[in-house]
Amino acid sequence: MTIPPVAALGAEWQIPGIGAPGAPSAPGATDAVGTGGADGVAPAGGAGFGDMLAKQVGSLADLQESAATASQSLANGTATDVSSVVTAVEKAQLAMQLASQIRTKGSEAINDIFHTQI
C-alpha cells in the first residue's frame, strides 16, 4: 500500500504559507479565498497575530505598573481612594491569570501537535 503525497489529496488538505496580506503563499499559488490569510481573513490594519500579542503584553505590563504605583501610594498614605487601588490590583491580577492560562493552553496545544503521530 502506498500513501499518496499531500499535494495529491486536494486543496482542502493544503496549508497555505504565511506571507504578506494579499500575496500568494508560493510562486504561482493562491490560497483558497485569495486574501493571503490562512483563514481567508486579512489582518485588520496590517497587524498580525504577533503585533496583537505584543500589544496585549504591553497592556499587561501597563496594568501591572499601575497596580504597583497604586499599591505604593496606598502604602505611603498618599492614596485618596482605597477602592481604586483595590480595583487596579485586582485588574492586574486577573490579567496576569488570563495571560498565564493562555500561555499554558498554548504550550499544551503545541505539545499535542508535536506528539501527534502521522
Backbone as a printed PyTorch tensor [residue, N CA C, xyz], in Angstrom:
tensor([[[  0.8440,  -1.1730,   0.0000],
         [  0.0000,   0.0000,   0.0000],
         [  0.8860,   1.2320,   0.0000]],

        [[  0.6170,   2.1540,  -0.8820],
         [  1.3780,   3.3990,  -0.9260],
         [  0.5040,   4.5390,  -0.4310]],

        [[  1.1410,   5.4530,   0.2200],
         [  0.4440,   6.6260,   0.7460],
         [  0.6500,   7.7570,  -0.2510]],

        [[ -0.4490,   8.3530,  -0.7430],
         [ -0.2920,   9.4310,  -1.7260],
         [  0.3010,  10.6770,  -1.0630]],

        [[  1.0410,  11.4730,  -1.8150],
         [  1.5610,  12.7190,  -1.2540],
         [  0.4170,  13.6730,  -0.9220]],

        [[  0.6710,  14.5700,  -0.0020],
         [ -0.3540,  15.5050,   0.4480],
         [ -0.8560,  16.3540,  -0.7140]],

        [[  0.0170,  16.6860,  -1.6730],
         [ -0.3800,  17.5220,  -2.8030],
         [ -1.4470,  16.8430,  -3.6550]],

        [[ -1.4870,  15.5130,  -3.6510],
         [ -2.4530,  14.7940,  -4.4650],
         [ -3.8080,  14.6560,  -3.7890]],

        [[ -3.9300,  15.0940,  -2.5330],
         [ -5.1690,  14.9150,  -1.7820],
         [ -6.1910,  16.0160,  -2.0290]],

        [[ -5.8000,  17.1130,  -2.6170],
         [ -6.7520,  18.1800,  -2.8990],
         [ -6.4910,  19.4250,  -2.0750]],

        [[ -7.1420,  20.4980,  -2.4540],
         [ -6.9170,  21.8030,  -1.8410],
         [ -7.3290,  21.8470,  -0.3750]],

        [[ -8.3270,  21.0440,   0.0170],
         [ -8.7710,  21.1000,   1.4140],
         [ -7.7320,  20.5620,   2.3830]],

        [[ -6.7310,  19.8470,   1.8720],
         [ -5.6730,  19.3090,   2.7270],
         [ -4.4140,  20.1550,   2.6980]],

        [[ -4.4360,  21.2390,   1.9570],
         [ -3.2710,  22.1000,   1.8320],
         [ -3.2830,  23.1560,   2.9330]],

        [[ -2.1070,  23.4480,   3.4430],
         [ -1.9480,  24.5060,   4.4320],
         [ -1.2400,  25.6600,   3.7380]],

        [[ -1.9000,  26.8110,   3.5990],
         [ -1.2600,  27.9230,   2.9020],
         [ -0.1080,  28.4780,   3.7120]],

        [[  0.8800,  28.9980,   3.0300],
         [  2.0200,  29.6110,   3.6970],
         [  1.6370,  30.9500,   4.2940]],

        [[  2.4720,  31.4490,   5.1480],
         [  2.2290,  32.7470,   5.7600],
         [  3.0380,  33.7670,   4.9850]],

        [[  2.3750,  34.6950,   4.3760],
         [  3.0330,  35.7230,   3.5920],
         [  2.3910,  37.0610,   3.8600]],

        [[  2.7160,  38.0020,   3.0170],
         [  2.1190,  39.3220,   3.1510],
         [  0.6310,  39.2380,   2.8380]],

        [[ -0.1950,  40.0410,   3.5080],
         [ -1.6240,  40.0070,   3.2100],
         [ -1.8700,  40.3200,   1.7430]],

        [[ -2.6350,  39.4700,   1.0850],
         [ -2.9620,  39.6650,  -0.3130],
         [ -1.9780,  39.0280,  -1.2740]],

        [[ -0.8240,  38.5680,  -0.7720],
         [  0.1780,  37.9490,  -1.6410],
         [ -0.0160,  36.4470,  -1.6580]],

        [[  0.2520,  35.7870,  -2.8000],
         [  0.1600,  34.3280,  -2.8340],
         [  1.1840,  33.7100,  -1.8940]],

        [[  0.8670,  32.5270,  -1.3550],
         [  1.7470,  31.8950,  -0.3860],
         [  2.9850,  31.3000,  -1.0280]],

        [[  2.9310,  30.9260,  -2.2960],
         [  4.0820,  30.3870,  -3.0070],
         [  4.0250,  30.9060,  -4.4340]],

        [[  5.1610,  30.9090,  -5.1430],
         [  5.1290,  31.4000,  -6.5170],
         [  4.1110,  30.6420,  -7.3540]],

        [[  3.1920,  31.3670,  -7.9530],
         [  2.1780,  30.7580,  -8.7960],
         [  1.0240,  30.1440,  -8.0400]],

        [[  1.0090,  30.2230,  -6.7210],
         [ -0.0490,  29.6020,  -5.9300],
         [ -0.9540,  30.6750,  -5.3550]],

        [[ -2.1920,  30.2980,  -5.1160],
         [ -3.1320,  31.1700,  -4.4200],
         [ -3.7750,  30.3600,  -3.3250]],

        [[ -4.1640,  31.0330,  -2.2560],
         [ -4.8680,  30.2960,  -1.2170],
         [ -6.3370,  30.2200,  -1.5880]],

        [[ -7.1110,  29.4930,  -0.7780],
         [ -8.4830,  29.1530,  -1.1430],
         [ -9.3450,  30.3880,  -1.3850]],

        [[ -9.1560,  31.4340,  -0.5980],
         [-10.0100,  32.5940,  -0.7220],
         [ -9.3170,  33.7010,  -1.5060]],

        [[ -7.9870,  33.7170,  -1.4800],
         [ -7.2450,  34.7050,  -2.2410],
         [ -6.9450,  35.9770,  -1.4830]],

        [[ -7.1170,  35.9980,  -0.1790],
         [ -6.8350,  37.1990,   0.5900],
         [ -5.4890,  37.1580,   1.2640]],

        [[ -4.7860,  36.0700,   1.2350],
         [ -3.4640,  35.9930,   1.8370],
         [ -3.4730,  35.4490,   3.2410]],

        [[ -4.5940,  35.4250,   3.9160],
         [ -4.6600,  34.9140,   5.2760],
         [ -4.9830,  33.4360,   5.2770]],

        [[ -4.5250,  32.7260,   6.2910],
         [ -4.7540,  31.2870,   6.3530],
         [ -6.2330,  30.9630,   6.5030]],

        [[ -6.9700,  31.8370,   7.1680],
         [ -8.3930,  31.5740,   7.3520],
         [ -9.2490,  32.4280,   6.4260]],

        [[ -8.6160,  33.0780,   5.4520],
         [ -9.3550,  33.8790,   4.4940],
         [ -9.6810,  35.2680,   4.9810]],

        [[ -9.1780,  35.6590,   6.1310],
         [ -9.4400,  36.9700,   6.6810],
         [ -8.1280,  37.7210,   6.7530]],

        [[ -8.0370,  38.8320,   6.0790],
         [ -6.8290,  39.6380,   6.1260],
         [ -6.7530,  40.3290,   7.4780]],

        [[ -5.5690,  40.4360,   8.0610],
         [ -5.4350,  41.1090,   9.3460],
         [ -5.8820,  42.5640,   9.2450]],

        [[ -6.5630,  43.0340,  10.2590],
         [ -7.0700,  44.4070,  10.2700],
         [ -5.9130,  45.3890,  10.3720]],

        [[ -5.8410,  46.3160,   9.4750],
         [ -4.8170,  47.3420,   9.5240],
         [ -3.4240,  46.8030,   9.2880]],

        [[ -3.2850,  45.6190,   8.7530],
         [ -1.9720,  45.0480,   8.5080],
         [ -1.3300,  44.4490,   9.7480]],

        [[ -2.0040,  44.4800,  10.8740],
         [ -1.4510,  43.9390,  12.1100],
         [ -1.7220,  42.4430,  12.1650]],

        [[ -0.7100,  41.6760,  12.4500],
         [ -0.8590,  40.2360,  12.5410],
         [ -0.9800,  39.7800,  13.9820]],

        [[ -0.9030,  38.4670,  14.1530],
         [ -1.0330,  37.8800,  15.4790],
         [  0.0930,  38.3380,  16.3960]],

        [[  1.3060,  38.4190,  15.8700],
         [  2.4500,  38.8420,  16.6830],
         [  2.3000,  40.2630,  17.1850]],

        [[  1.7990,  41.1440,  16.3180],
         [  1.5760,  42.5300,  16.7340],
         [  0.5100,  42.6190,  17.8140]],

        [[ -0.5700,  41.8410,  17.6340],
         [ -1.6430,  41.8400,  18.6230],
         [ -1.1380,  41.2990,  19.9530]],

        [[ -0.3320,  40.2420,  19.8910],
         [  0.2070,  39.6510,  21.1150],
         [  1.1420,  40.6240,  21.8270]],

        [[  1.9910,  41.3030,  21.0760],
         [  2.8990,  42.2880,  21.6740],
         [  2.1260,  43.4370,  22.3190]],

        [[  1.0400,  43.8600,  21.6590],
         [  0.2090,  44.9330,  22.2100],
         [ -0.4260,  44.5080,  23.5320]],

        [[ -0.9250,  43.2650,  23.5800],
         [ -1.5670,  42.7830,  24.7990],
         [ -0.5660,  42.5780,  25.9370]],

        [[  0.6410,  42.1460,  25.6140],
         [  1.6740,  42.0060,  26.6460],
         [  2.0540,  43.3820,  27.1800]],

        [[  2.1170,  44.3670,  26.2910],
         [  2.3810,  45.7380,  26.7320],
         [  1.2620,  46.2580,  27.6220]],

        [[  0.0180,  45.9240,  27.2830],
         [ -1.1240,  46.3180,  28.1000],
         [ -1.0560,  45.6540,  29.4730]],

        [[ -0.6420,  44.3920,  29.4910],
         [ -0.4800,  43.6840,  30.7620],
         [  0.5950,  44.3530,  31.6150]],

        [[  1.6890,  44.7390,  30.9820],
         [  2.7610,  45.4160,  31.7130],
         [  2.2720,  46.7570,  32.2730]],

        [[  1.4610,  47.4740,  31.4860],
         [  0.9090,  48.7480,  31.9650],
         [ -0.0060,  48.5420,  33.1700]],

        [[ -0.8490,  47.4900,  33.1230],
         [ -1.7280,  47.1880,  34.2510],
         [ -0.9150,  46.8430,  35.5010]],

        [[  0.1360,  46.0670,  35.3220],
         [  0.9800,  45.7010,  36.4640],
         [  1.6640,  46.9390,  37.0540]],

        [[  2.1200,  47.8210,  36.1730],
         [  2.7890,  49.0390,  36.6380],
         [  1.8330,  49.9620,  37.3780]],

        [[  0.6150,  50.1070,  36.8490],
         [ -0.3490,  50.9780,  37.5180],
         [ -0.7760,  50.3850,  38.8600]],

        [[ -0.8730,  49.0700,  38.9550],
         [ -1.2050,  48.4310,  40.2320],
         [ -0.0840,  48.6290,  41.2380]],

        [[  1.1540,  48.5230,  40.7760],
         [  2.2930,  48.7280,  41.6760],
         [  2.3340,  50.1740,  42.1700]],

        [[  2.0680,  51.1040,  41.2710],
         [  2.0550,  52.5240,  41.6600],
         [  0.9300,  52.8050,  42.6490]],

        [[ -0.2510,  52.2430,  42.3930],
         [ -1.3920,  52.4470,  43.3000],
         [ -1.1030,  51.8230,  44.6640]],

        [[ -0.5040,  50.6440,  44.6820],
         [ -0.1750,  49.9910,  45.9560],
         [  0.8620,  50.7880,  46.7230]],

        [[  1.8320,  51.3270,  45.9910],
         [  2.8700,  52.1450,  46.6340],
         [  2.2720,  53.4070,  47.2340]],

        [[  1.3300,  54.0240,  46.5170],
         [  0.6850,  55.2340,  47.0540],
         [ -0.1750,  54.8950,  48.2670]],

        [[ -0.7690,  53.7150,  48.2950],
         [ -1.5350,  53.2960,  49.4620],
         [ -0.6100,  53.0580,  50.6470]],

        [[  0.5260,  52.4370,  50.3820],
         [  1.4850,  52.1800,  51.4690],
         [  2.0830,  53.4740,  52.0000]],

        [[  2.2690,  54.4680,  51.1250],
         [  2.8150,  55.7560,  51.5490],
         [  1.7850,  56.6290,  52.2500]],

        [[  0.5160,  56.2800,  52.0950],
         [ -0.5390,  57.0800,  52.6950],
         [ -0.9890,  58.2130,  51.8020]],

        [[ -0.5630,  58.2170,  50.5510],
         [ -0.9460,  59.2980,  49.6370],
         [ -2.1560,  58.9410,  48.7840]],

        [[ -2.6440,  57.7250,  48.8700],
         [ -3.8200,  57.3210,  48.0860],
         [ -5.0640,  57.9690,  48.6790]],

        [[ -5.8990,  58.4930,  47.7910],
         [ -7.1210,  59.1410,  48.2670],
         [ -8.3230,  58.2020,  48.2010]],

        [[ -8.2820,  57.2160,  47.3250],
         [ -9.4010,  56.2970,  47.1460],
         [ -8.8970,  54.8560,  47.2240]],

        [[ -9.2110,  54.1970,  48.3300],
         [ -8.7440,  52.8340,  48.5460],
         [ -9.3910,  51.8710,  47.5520]],

        [[-10.6310,  52.1160,  47.1930],
         [-11.3130,  51.2040,  46.2700],
         [-10.6740,  51.2190,  44.8830]],

        [[-10.1590,  52.3620,  44.4430],
         [ -9.4820,  52.4090,  43.1390],
         [ -8.1720,  51.6330,  43.1790]],

        [[ -7.5010,  51.6250,  44.3290],
         [ -6.2740,  50.8440,  44.4870],
         [ -6.5990,  49.3560,  44.4130]],

        [[ -7.6340,  48.9440,  45.1180],
         [ -8.0380,  47.5350,  45.1080],
         [ -8.4640,  47.1210,  43.7000]],

        [[ -9.1950,  47.9960,  43.0110],
         [ -9.6260,  47.7030,  41.6460],
         [ -8.4270,  47.5460,  40.7130]],

        [[ -7.4430,  48.4320,  40.8240],
         [ -6.2490,  48.3500,  39.9670],
         [ -5.4720,  47.0680,  40.2250]],

        [[ -5.3480,  46.6900,  41.4910],
         [ -4.6220,  45.4670,  41.8380],
         [ -5.3780,  44.2400,  41.3330]],

        [[ -6.6880,  44.2200,  41.4780],
         [ -7.4860,  43.0800,  41.0040],
         [ -7.4540,  42.9660,  39.4880]],

        [[ -7.5230,  44.1050,  38.7810],
         [ -7.4250,  44.0750,  37.3230],
         [ -6.0900,  43.4770,  36.8890]],

        [[ -5.0170,  43.9030,  37.5540],
         [ -3.6920,  43.3920,  37.2080],
         [ -3.5910,  41.9070,  37.5200]],

        [[ -4.1630,  41.4740,  38.6350],
         [ -4.1120,  40.0620,  38.9970],
         [ -4.9010,  39.2100,  38.0040]],

        [[ -6.1020,  39.6580,  37.6360],
         [ -6.9090,  38.9120,  36.6730],
         [ -6.2510,  38.8630,  35.2950]],

        [[ -5.6390,  39.9720,  34.8850],
         [ -4.9490,  40.0000,  33.5890],
         [ -3.7670,  39.0350,  33.5850]],

        [[ -3.0440,  38.9600,  34.6980],
         [ -1.9100,  38.0440,  34.7830],
         [ -2.3820,  36.5920,  34.7910]],

        [[ -3.4760,  36.3110,  35.4740],
         [ -4.0220,  34.9500,  35.4630],
         [ -4.4820,  34.5520,  34.0680]],

        [[ -5.1140,  35.4840,  33.3570],
         [ -5.5540,  35.2080,  31.9940],
         [ -4.3560,  34.9380,  31.0880]],

        [[ -3.3260,  35.7700,  31.1870],
         [ -2.1300,  35.5720,  30.3680],
         [ -1.4740,  34.2400,  30.6880]],

        [[ -1.4580,  33.8770,  31.9430],
         [ -0.8680,  32.5950,  32.3470],
         [ -1.6630,  31.4260,  31.7790]],

        [[ -2.9840,  31.5070,  31.8160],
         [ -3.8190,  30.4450,  31.2660],
         [ -3.6740,  30.3380,  29.7510]],

        [[ -3.5780,  31.4720,  29.0780],
         [ -3.3780,  31.4590,  27.6250],
         [ -2.0360,  30.8310,  27.2900]],

        [[ -1.0000,  31.1780,  28.0490],
         [  0.3200,  30.5820,  27.8290],
         [  0.2810,  29.0830,  28.0590]],

        [[ -0.3990,  28.6420,  29.1210],
         [ -0.4940,  27.2140,  29.4190],
         [ -1.2430,  26.4790,  28.3240]],

        [[ -2.3800,  27.0190,  27.8920],
         [ -3.1540,  26.3800,  26.8250],
         [ -2.3710,  26.3520,  25.5150]],

        [[ -1.6480,  27.4170,  25.2350],
         [ -0.8290,  27.4540,  24.0240],
         [  0.2740,  26.4110,  24.0470]],

        [[  0.9520,  26.2810,  25.1790],
         [  2.0250,  25.2880,  25.2600],
         [  1.4590,  23.8660,  25.2320]],

        [[  0.2860,  23.6520,  25.8190],
         [ -0.3490,  22.3330,  25.7290],
         [ -0.7320,  22.0150,  24.2900]],

        [[ -1.2160,  23.0070,  23.5550],
         [ -1.5900,  22.7960,  22.1530],
         [ -0.3560,  22.4720,  21.3220]],

        [[  0.7310,  23.1760,  21.5600],
         [  1.9810,  22.9000,  20.8330],
         [  2.4610,  21.4890,  21.1450]],

        [[  2.4210,  21.0920,  22.4070],
         [  2.8410,  19.7400,  22.7750],
         [  1.9530,  18.6840,  22.1310]],

        [[  0.6450,  18.9350,  22.0850],
         [ -0.2590,  17.9900,  21.4200],
         [  0.0720,  17.8720,  19.9360]],

        [[  0.3770,  18.9910,  19.2990],
         [  0.7220,  18.9560,  17.8900],
         [  2.0140,  18.1700,  17.6700]],

        [[  3.0100,  18.4060,  18.5080],
         [  4.2900,  17.7210,  18.3430],
         [  4.1860,  16.2290,  18.6480]],

        [[  3.2590,  15.8370,  19.5030],
         [  3.1250,  14.4220,  19.8420],
         [  2.1130,  13.6810,  18.9670]],

        [[  1.5180,  14.3990,  18.0150],
         [  0.5760,  13.7470,  17.1000],
         [  1.3360,  12.8510,  16.1440]],

        [[  0.8970,  11.6180,  16.0810],
         [  1.5320,  10.6640,  15.1660],
         [  0.8170,  10.6980,  13.8290]],

        [[  1.6090,  10.6900,  12.8070],
         [  1.0480,  10.7300,  11.4430],
         [  1.1410,   9.3480,  10.8350]]])
